[in-house]
Amino acid sequence: MVNVRFRLDFAPGASVGPGKIDLLAAIDAEGSLSAAARSVGMSYRRAWLLLDSLNASFDSPVTRASVGGRGGGGVLLTPFGRELVRHYREFAAELDALASRRWGRIAVRHGGPPRPARGKGTARGPTLSTGVTAVARRGRGRKPAAKQP
């Protein structure tokens, strides 16, 4: 099986990827930003910043605050937020199916069991995927320029 991780860029500074989608799904399940952040393994501040960027990225908010109640309120997905999660996950399933058809024969030749991807993974646990990792190296082997007299 081949798993594709992707990000959609709608405009500069307006993107949606697996982290934001997992956060929105956790908000839908938990009804609370702090509980959702804990369930996906991120800090409350990071979750709040991601949610704020999502709400600022579109002409409709993805969440709304719920007020009152025994727990003192929380956060709920708007219909647009649910639509965003649904479309992203449907597209991800289509991409995974396409990638498995296109790359399946190569993926079985990787020489061992799938290794967990680097990073924290998702609320479902570590992500197992076949992927390409780009590594950038800075300033390796460079010497500072000599000073001019």
C-alpha positions in Angstrom: 0.0 0.0 0.0 1.2 3.5 -0.8 0.1 6.4 1.3 0.2 10.0 0.0 0.5 13.0 2.3 -0.3 16.3 0.6 -1.2 20.0 1.3 -3.6 22.1 -0.7 -2.5 25.7 -1.2 -5.5 27.9 -2.0 -3.6 31.2 -1.9 -0.4 32.5 -0.2 -0.9 31.7 3.5 -4.1 29.7 2.9 -3.3 26.0 3.0 -4.9 22.8 4.3 -3.0 19.7 5.0 -3.2 16.6 7.1 -2.4 18.3 10.4 -5.2 20.9 10.1 -7.7 18.3 8.9 -6.8 16.0 11.8 -7.3 18.9 14.2 -10.7 19.8 12.6 -11.8 16.1 12.9 -10.7 16.0 16.5 -12.6 19.3 17.3 -15.7 17.7 15.7 -15.3 14.6 17.9 -14.3 16.4 21.1 -16.2 19.7 21.0 -13.2 21.4 22.6 -10.1 22.9 21.2 -7.9 21.9 24.2 -9.2 18.3 24.1 -8.7 18.2 20.3 -5.2 19.5 20.6 -4.3 16.8 23.2 -5.8 14.1 21.1 -3.7 15.0 18.0 -0.6 15.6 20.1 -0.1 19.3 19.7 0.0 22.2 22.1 -3.1 24.3 22.7 -1.2 27.4 21.3 -0.3 25.5 18.1 -3.9 24.3 17.7 -5.3 27.8 18.3 -2.9 29.3 15.7 -3.8 26.6 13.1 -7.5 27.1 13.7 -7.1 30.9 13.5 -5.3 30.6 10.2 -8.0 28.3 8.8 -10.8 30.7 9.9 -8.9 33.6 8.3 -8.2 31.7 5.0 -11.8 31.4 3.8 -14.8 33.6 3.4 -16.7 31.3 5.8 -15.4 30.2 9.2 -14.6 26.5 9.8 -15.5 26.6 13.5 -17.7 28.6 15.8 -17.7 28.9 19.6 -20.4 27.2 21.5 -21.5 29.1 24.7 -22.7 27.9 28.0 -23.6 24.5 29.1 -22.2 22.4 31.9 -18.7 22.4 30.5 -18.7 26.1 29.9 -18.8 26.0 26.1 -16.4 24.8 23.4 -15.8 24.8 19.7 -18.0 23.3 17.0 -17.3 22.7 13.3 -19.5 24.8 10.9 -21.1 23.1 8.0 -18.3 24.5 5.9 -15.7 23.0 8.3 -17.3 19.6 7.9 -17.4 20.0 4.2 -13.7 20.9 4.1 -12.8 17.7 6.1 -15.0 15.5 4.0 -13.6 16.8 0.7 -10.0 16.5 1.9 -10.5 13.0 3.1 -12.3 11.9 0.0 -9.5 13.3 -2.2 -6.9 11.7 0.0 -8.6 8.3 -0.5 -8.6 8.8 -4.2 -4.9 9.8 -4.2 -4.0 6.8 -2.1 -5.9 4.5 -4.5 -4.2 6.1 -7.5 -0.7 5.9 -5.9 -1.2 2.2 -4.9 -2.2 1.4 -8.5 0.7 3.4 -10.0 3.4 2.6 -7.4 2.2 -0.6 -5.8 4.8 -2.9 -7.6 7.6 -0.7 -6.5 6.3 -0.3 -2.9 6.4 -4.1 -2.3 10.1 -4.0 -3.2 11.2 -1.7 -0.3 12.8 -4.7 1.5 11.0 -4.8 4.9 8.0 -3.9 7.0 6.8 -0.4 6.8 8.7 2.0 9.1 6.9 4.7 11.1 7.3 8.1 9.5 9.4 10.6 11.4 7.4 13.0 13.5 4.6 12.6 16.0 2.1 11.0 13.6 -1.6 11.6 13.9 -4.4 10.9 16.3 -4.6 7.4 14.8 -0.9 6.7 15.7 2.3 6.9 13.8 1.8 7.4 10.0 3.1 4.5 8.0 3.9 5.5 4.5 6.1 5.1 1.5 7.3 8.6 0.6 10.1 10.8 -0.5 12.0 13.0 2.0 13.9 16.0 0.9 16.8 17.1 3.1 18.4 20.5 2.9 21.8 21.0 4.2 23.1 24.5 5.0 26.6 25.8 5.0 28.3 22.4 5.0 32.0 22.7 4.2 31.9 26.4 3.6 34.6 28.6 5.0 33.9 32.2 5.9 35.2 34.7 3.3 38.5 36.2 4.1 38.4 39.8 5.3 39.7 42.4 2.8 42.4 44.7 4.1 
